[in-house]
Structures are given as C-alpha cells and as structure tokens.
Amino acid sequence: MEQGRGLSNILVFLPIAFSAFLQLIKKRANSFHDHHSKCSVTCGSGSKQRRVECSRSDVTCDPAKKPTSAARCELGACPKWETGEWSLCSVTCGDGRKQRPVSCTAGTNKCDPKTKPQSSVSCNAGSCPQWKVTKWSQCSTTCGEGVKERVVVCNGKATSCDAATKPANKATCNLGQCPEWKIGEWSECSVTCGGGYKQRQIECVSGVNASCDEGAKPAEKAICNLGLCPRWNTGRWTQVR
C-alpha cells in the first residue's frame, strides 16, 4: 500500500522535473557569453568593451535580449596640477624672479612631471631709478679759480634715487694764472731839482687764454719834483765914487 503511494508521487513529480529541465536547457541555449575588457582610461570616465556571442551555434539567441557590448566605467578623479597665485617680483626694479605654489591634487596616481606648470619665472619690474647728469657748464671765470655747474636729476620718481649717491651739481674749476701787470721800480727823477719825470717798466704777465686789461695798465711815467733849483741872488747896483 505504501509502496504504491510512493510510486504514484514519483510519477506525478517526473513530468514537473522534466519540464523544469527542458526550460533550463532552453534558457542556456538562448544565453550569451560575454567578457569585459579593461577600462579605456586609468582615471576619470572611460568605457569598457566586451564581446557578446550566443553560447550555442545550433540555436539562435534572442536578439532582443542581447546584452550591450559597451559600458561606461569610472575609475575615480584623475590627478591634476593645481597652481596658486604668482608672488610679487623679488625686486622693486630691474630683473628678478616670481614664484607660485604648484601641487598635484585630486587623484591617487602621480601627476605627470612633464606637464608640471612652472613654479618660478623671471620678471622685470622696470628700469631702476638712477641719477642722470648733464655736461658741466663753462667755468664762471676766464682765469684763476671759479665754479662750474651741471644739472643732476633722477630718472625715476623724485624720491626713488638714493640721495647718498647723488653726484655733485657744482665743482670748482681753475683755468690757470690770471694775467697781471708786473710793475718795476721807479727810476730816479730826470732832474736834480725842479720838475721832471720818472719812469718804470710795466710788463704783462700773461695767463691762459687771457691778456692784461689795457684799461687797468698802471702809468709808466710820473712827474717828479725835487724842489727849487739853486740860483744866484743879486743885490742893487751901487754908485762908484
């Protein structure tokens, strides 16, 4: 009795199991095999490819159920160089350098050293202020010691040049000995009494590029008087007896 009941259950179960087995075979017959490739990039957004083919050649797979052969892939943010603001030029005038921070951020991989931006470049803050001088003027005299002048200016702002290095705008000058009249000694008077004249030698001692002033030439002759000359005094005539 019990054996008959067990056999009856088996006969009921077999059609159900056989149907499930056929469904599994059909499903596998209509399945696709796929193998994904690596992502097309090492960081950031990329794509990956795979070959999709039917697992059986004797049965056609359902095209409506064919999986995609390409898909997007995300490998995280790519490393990149980030730069900060440039510093001021290292000098206030002339040639110098300026700096900025450069760092690699946003990524687990290292940034490419070949694409690293410059962290230091040359800079020029313009011409440095300096003193400019003109030519000296002529000496204030034609001989002897005098003064010459020149203009001294700063080519930058009035207060930017160093006052301690400012060239002189005045200087002494000497054009050599000035001409002068050389005066000799007076001679003796031309007479021994009474009015006469005396003489002396006047000579110009010339200087450099100059001559004596004729208007200031001392006299070569002068009157001299040695007093009254002696003379005979006579009385009145007397009568002879």
C-alpha positions in Angstrom: 0.0 0.0 0.0 2.8 2.4 1.0 4.9 1.4 -2.0 2.1 2.1 -4.3 1.6 5.6 -2.9 5.4 6.4 -3.3 5.4 5.3 -6.9 2.4 7.4 -7.5 4.2 10.5 -6.1 7.2 9.8 -8.3 5.0 9.6 -11.4 3.5 12.9 -10.5 6.8 14.6 -9.9 8.7 13.4 -13.0 6.7 15.5 -15.6 7.3 18.6 -13.5 11.0 18.0 -13.1 11.4 17.1 -16.8 9.6 20.4 -17.7 11.9 22.4 -15.5 14.9 20.6 -17.0 13.8 21.5 -20.5 13.3 25.2 -19.5 16.8 25.3 -18.1 18.2 23.8 -21.3 16.3 26.3 -23.4 17.4 29.2 -21.3 21.1 28.1 -21.6 20.7 27.6 -25.3 19.5 31.1 -25.7 22.1 32.8 -23.4 25.1 34.9 -24.4 28.7 34.6 -23.3 30.5 37.9 -22.5 33.9 39.0 -21.3 34.5 42.7 -20.4 37.8 44.4 -21.4 39.7 46.8 -19.1 38.5 50.4 -18.8 39.8 52.6 -21.6 41.3 55.1 -19.1 43.4 54.8 -16.0 41.4 57.5 -14.2 38.2 59.5 -14.7 35.4 58.5 -17.1 36.0 55.9 -19.8 34.4 52.9 -21.5 34.9 49.2 -21.5 34.1 46.8 -24.3 33.1 43.2 -24.3 32.4 40.5 -26.9 28.9 39.2 -26.8 28.1 35.9 -28.6 25.5 33.3 -28.4 26.5 30.3 -26.3 25.2 27.8 -28.9 25.7 27.6 -32.6 22.8 25.3 -33.3 20.2 27.5 -31.7 19.7 31.3 -32.4 19.8 33.5 -29.3 17.0 36.1 -28.9 18.4 39.5 -30.3 16.0 41.4 -28.1 17.8 40.0 -25.1 21.3 40.6 -26.4 23.4 42.4 -23.7 25.3 45.7 -24.7 28.8 45.3 -25.9 30.0 48.6 -24.4 29.5 50.3 -21.0 30.9 53.3 -19.2 33.4 52.9 -16.4 34.5 55.3 -13.6 38.0 54.9 -12.1 37.9 58.0 -9.9 39.2 61.5 -10.3 42.3 62.0 -12.4 45.4 63.6 -10.7 46.0 67.2 -11.9 48.4 70.0 -11.3 46.9 73.0 -9.4 48.7 76.4 -9.3 48.4 79.2 -6.8 48.8 83.0 -7.4 52.1 84.4 -8.5 54.1 86.2 -5.9 55.4 89.8 -6.3 58.6 90.2 -8.2 61.6 89.6 -6.0 63.0 93.0 -6.8 61.4 96.5 -6.9 63.3 97.3 -10.1 65.3 95.5 -12.8 65.3 91.7 -13.3 64.1 89.3 -10.6 62.0 86.2 -10.1 58.5 85.5 -9.0 57.1 82.3 -7.5 53.9 80.4 -7.2 52.9 77.1 -5.5 52.3 74.1 -7.7 50.9 70.9 -6.3 49.4 67.6 -7.5 45.8 67.0 -6.3 42.6 65.1 -6.9 43.8 61.6 -7.6 45.6 58.6 -6.3 48.1 58.4 -9.1 51.0 60.7 -9.5 50.8 63.7 -11.8 52.9 63.7 -15.0 56.2 65.6 -14.3 56.4 66.5 -18.0 53.2 68.6 -17.7 54.0 70.3 -14.5 53.5 74.1 -14.8 56.4 76.4 -13.9 56.7 77.4 -10.3 59.3 80.2 -11.0 59.6 82.6 -13.8 61.7 85.7 -14.5 60.2 89.2 -14.0 61.2 92.7 -14.7 60.0 95.5 -12.5 61.1 98.2 -14.9 64.3 100.3 -15.0 65.9 101.1 -11.7 66.0 104.8 -10.8 69.4 106.4 -11.3 71.0 109.8 -11.3 71.4 111.4 -14.7 73.8 114.3 -15.2 74.3 116.9 -18.0 77.6 118.2 -19.2 79.5 120.7 -17.0 78.9 124.3 -17.8 81.9 126.6 -18.6 83.9 127.9 -15.7 82.5 131.0 -14.1 85.8 132.8 -14.7 88.2 133.1 -17.7 91.2 132.6 -15.5 92.0 131.6 -11.9 89.6 129.7 -9.7 85.9 129.7 -10.4 82.8 127.4 -10.3 81.2 125.1 -12.9 77.7 123.7 -12.7 75.6 120.8 -14.1 72.1 119.5 -13.8 71.6 116.4 -11.8 68.1 114.7 -12.0 66.7 111.3 -11.0 65.2 109.4 -14.0 62.6 107.8 -11.7 60.4 109.3 -9.1 61.9 112.3 -7.3 62.4 110.3 -4.1 63.4 107.0 -5.6 67.0 107.7 -6.2 69.5 107.3 -3.3 70.3 110.7 -2.0 73.6 109.4 -0.6 74.9 108.6 -4.2 73.7 111.8 -5.8 76.5 113.4 -7.8 77.6 116.9 -7.1 76.0 119.6 -9.2 78.8 122.1 -8.6 82.5 121.9 -8.6 85.5 124.3 -8.5 87.4 125.0 -11.7 90.8 126.6 -12.3 91.8 128.0 -15.7 95.3 128.8 -14.7 97.0 132.0 -13.6 95.2 135.2 -14.5 97.2 137.8 -16.4 98.6 140.7 -14.3 100.7 143.8 -14.7 104.2 143.4 -13.4 105.4 146.8 -12.2 109.1 147.7 -12.0 110.8 150.1 -9.7 110.6 153.9 -10.4 113.7 155.3 -11.9 115.4 158.4 -10.4 113.9 161.7 -11.4 115.1 163.1 -14.7 116.3 166.3 -13.0 118.3 167.0 -9.9 116.0 169.9 -9.0 112.8 171.3 -10.1 110.2 169.5 -12.0 111.0 166.4 -14.0 109.6 162.9 -14.6 110.4 159.4 -13.5 109.8 156.1 -15.3 109.2 152.5 -14.5 108.8 149.3 -16.6 105.3 147.8 -16.9 105.1 144.3 -18.2 102.0 142.0 -18.7 102.5 138.5 -17.2 100.0 136.6 -19.5 97.8 133.8 -18.2 96.0 131.1 -20.0 93.8 132.3 -22.9 93.7 135.8 -21.5 95.7 139.0 -21.6 96.1 142.0 -19.3 93.4 144.7 -19.3 94.9 147.7 -21.0 92.4 149.9 -19.2 93.9 148.9 -15.9 97.5 149.3 -17.0 99.5 151.4 -14.5 101.3 154.5 -15.7 104.8 154.1 -16.9 105.7 157.8 -16.3 105.1 160.2 -13.5 106.0 163.8 -12.6 108.6 164.3 -10.0 109.7 167.5 -8.3 112.9 167.8 -6.4 112.3 171.3 -5.1 113.7 174.6 -6.3 116.9 174.6 -8.1 119.7 176.8 -6.5 120.1 180.3 -8.1 122.2 183.4 -7.8 120.6 186.2 -5.9 121.9 189.7 -6.9 121.7 193.0 -5.0 121.2 196.5 -6.3 123.9 198.3 -8.1 125.9 200.9 -6.1 127.4 204.2 -7.4 131.1 204.3 -7.9 132.8 207.4 -6.5 
